[in-house]
Amino acid sequence: MKKFAALLLAMLLVLTMTIGSAMAEITVGIVNNPPSESGYREANVKDFEKVFSAENGYVAKTYYSLKNDEQLAAAQQFITDGVDYLLISAAETTGWDAVLASAQENGIPVFLFDRMIACDESLYEAAVVSDMANQGKLAVEWLISLNLPAYNIIHIQGAMGSDAQLGRTGALDAQVAAADNWNLVVQQTATWDEAEAKKITESVINNKAAFNIIYAENDGMAKGAVAALDEAGITHGVGKDVIVMGFDCNRWALRELLAGNWNYDGQCSPFQAQVISDLIQKLEAGEALNLESKKIISEEKGFDATTITQEDIDTYGLGE
């Protein structure tokens, strides 16, 4: 009888621990761009999968799309499902007010990551993001420092209306408007797609328009543009005919800088998940966030082919 009682007690203890563990799980709804978008995004998705895992006490529901309307519908469904927290990297900066208000009405705290949304900051707890406008500013300042006699630019844009596109485009547009010797040979979106960027560049080459700069708003599009240059026999990189610029700092792209095949790459950090998890854990503990600013900026910089080192690649490169 004593053995049975002891066994029963042990079973009850295990059951209690199991129930307690289940109750402790935090459900997060994550709305993001798909990992196929770019090497940056693949690293970003992997980072969130690692941090918001069952091992860390989370149940993660994810939805990936490059389309804002699909993201909005997914976010609203997560709210209907009753997730504990909603995490968003928006495809576009606008159109989110109603969904964010719905989350607030349902007591679901919202965290933005990677990209800002154009809304009142009362609708989210914090935004752990890159300063996309500063990324564009740093890139344009680097171009200005070259003091070229003429800047004839193939500008390949990312997904229109995204925070990354707006930031990386804004500084360039401002400089082109202010300087007589800056000219956009073409300004067209490739929506982060390598093959489309190649087509845009091929079209300029076929039209025999003069250009000396490729300003691509991510590494993948820069790679596509370079493929078109190579096929046309146009040299590129340090001391060559065409300056090549990308963003995101994929490891393979930084190797192109080190080899002198590209000229500049702007850093964009994909690692926001742990910062958000730490903030969620504070809220779960009943603590106030007490942030000096709801906008938490990742520290980032740009890399020049003439100064980049292998150590830079090892430290800042994304992927393999």
ChimeraX attribute file (.defattr): number of C-alpha atoms within 10 A of each C-alpha:
attribute: neighborCount
match mode: 1-to-1
recipient: residues
	/A:1	6
	/A:2	7
	/A:3	8
	/A:4	9
	/A:5	10
	/A:6	11
	/A:7	12
	/A:8	12
	/A:9	12
	/A:10	12
	/A:11	12
	/A:12	12
	/A:13	12
	/A:14	12
	/A:15	12
	/A:16	12
	/A:17	12
	/A:18	12
	/A:19	11
	/A:20	11
	/A:21	11
	/A:22	12
	/A:23	10
	/A:24	12
	/A:25	16
	/A:26	20
	/A:27	19
	/A:28	22
	/A:29	24
	/A:30	28
	/A:31	25
	/A:32	23
	/A:33	23
	/A:34	15
	/A:35	16
	/A:36	13
	/A:37	16
	/A:38	20
	/A:39	22
	/A:40	25
	/A:41	19
	/A:42	17
	/A:43	18
	/A:44	23
	/A:45	22
	/A:46	15
	/A:47	16
	/A:48	21
	/A:49	15
	/A:50	13
	/A:51	19
	/A:52	23
	/A:53	13
	/A:54	14
	/A:55	10
	/A:56	12
	/A:57	16
	/A:58	17
	/A:59	17
	/A:60	20
	/A:61	14
	/A:62	17
	/A:63	17
	/A:64	18
	/A:65	18
	/A:66	17
	/A:67	13
	/A:68	19
	/A:69	14
	/A:70	15
	/A:71	24
	/A:72	21
	/A:73	12
	/A:74	20
	/A:75	25
	/A:76	18
	/A:77	14
	/A:78	24
	/A:79	23
	/A:80	12
	/A:81	10
	/A:82	17
	/A:83	22
	/A:84	20
	/A:85	20
	/A:86	24
	/A:87	21
	/A:88	23
	/A:89	24
	/A:90	27
	/A:91	27
	/A:92	24
	/A:93	19
	/A:94	15
	/A:95	15
	/A:96	19
	/A:97	14
	/A:98	12
	/A:99	18
	/A:100	24
	/A:101	16
	/A:102	16
	/A:103	25
	/A:104	16
	/A:105	11
	/A:106	14
	/A:107	14
	/A:108	21
	/A:109	21
	/A:110	22
	/A:111	22
	/A:112	25
	/A:113	28
	/A:114	26
	/A:115	21
	/A:116	24
	/A:117	22
	/A:118	13
	/A:119	14
	/A:120	9
	/A:121	12
	/A:122	11
	/A:123	19
	/A:124	21
	/A:125	18
	/A:126	21
	/A:127	25
	/A:128	22
	/A:129	23
	/A:130	27
	/A:131	23
	/A:132	26
	/A:133	17
	/A:134	17
	/A:135	25
	/A:136	25
	/A:137	20
	/A:138	20
	/A:139	26
	/A:140	21
	/A:141	14
	/A:142	15
	/A:143	18
	/A:144	13
	/A:145	9
	/A:146	8
	/A:147	9
	/A:148	12
	/A:149	8
	/A:150	14
	/A:151	20
	/A:152	21
	/A:153	23
	/A:154	25
	/A:155	26
	/A:156	29
	/A:157	24
	/A:158	24
	/A:159	19
	/A:160	18
	/A:161	15
	/A:162	22
	/A:163	27
	/A:164	29
	/A:165	23
	/A:166	19
	/A:167	20
	/A:168	28
	/A:169	26
	/A:170	17
	/A:171	20
	/A:172	22
	/A:173	17
	/A:174	12
	/A:175	17
	/A:176	17
	/A:177	11
	/A:178	10
	/A:179	11
	/A:180	10
	/A:181	13
	/A:182	19
	/A:183	18
	/A:184	15
	/A:185	17
	/A:186	17
	/A:187	15
	/A:188	15
	/A:189	20
	/A:190	23
	/A:191	20
	/A:192	24
	/A:193	23
	/A:194	21
	/A:195	16
	/A:196	18
	/A:197	29
	/A:198	21
	/A:199	16
	/A:200	22
	/A:201	23
	/A:202	20
	/A:203	14
	/A:204	16
	/A:205	16
	/A:206	9
	/A:207	9
	/A:208	9
	/A:209	12
	/A:210	12
	/A:211	20
	/A:212	18
	/A:213	23
	/A:214	24
	/A:215	28
	/A:216	29
	/A:217	29
	/A:218	32
	/A:219	27
	/A:220	24
	/A:221	31
	/A:222	27
	/A:223	23
	/A:224	22
	/A:225	26
	/A:226	26
	/A:227	20
	/A:228	21
	/A:229	18
	/A:230	11
	/A:231	9
	/A:232	12
	/A:233	9
	/A:234	14
	/A:235	15
	/A:236	21
	/A:237	21
	/A:238	20
	/A:239	11
	/A:240	15
	/A:241	13
	/A:242	22
	/A:243	21
	/A:244	27
	/A:245	28
	/A:246	28
	/A:247	28
	/A:248	26
	/A:249	27
	/A:250	26
	/A:251	19
	/A:252	16
	/A:253	26
	/A:254	33
	/A:255	19
	/A:256	18
	/A:257	26
	/A:258	22
	/A:259	15
	/A:260	19
	/A:261	22
	/A:262	28
	/A:263	27
	/A:264	29
	/A:265	30
	/A:266	26
	/A:267	26
	/A:268	26
	/A:269	22
	/A:270	23
	/A:271	20
	/A:272	22
	/A:273	22
	/A:274	14
	/A:275	13
	/A:276	21
	/A:277	17
	/A:278	12
	/A:279	19
	/A:280	20
	/A:281	12
	/A:282	13
	/A:283	13
	/A:284	12
	/A:285	9
	/A:286	9
	/A:287	11
	/A:288	10
	/A:289	14
	/A:290	7
	/A:291	11
	/A:292	7
	/A:293	9
	/A:294	17
	/A:295	18
	/A:296	18
	/A:297	16
	/A:298	16
	/A:299	11
	/A:300	16
	/A:301	15
	/A:302	19
	/A:303	25
	/A:304	20
	/A:305	20
	/A:306	14
	/A:307	9
	/A:308	19
	/A:309	16
	/A:310	12
	/A:311	9
	/A:312	14
	/A:313	20
	/A:314	12
	/A:315	10
	/A:316	18
	/A:317	21
	/A:318	24
	/A:319	12
	/A:320	8
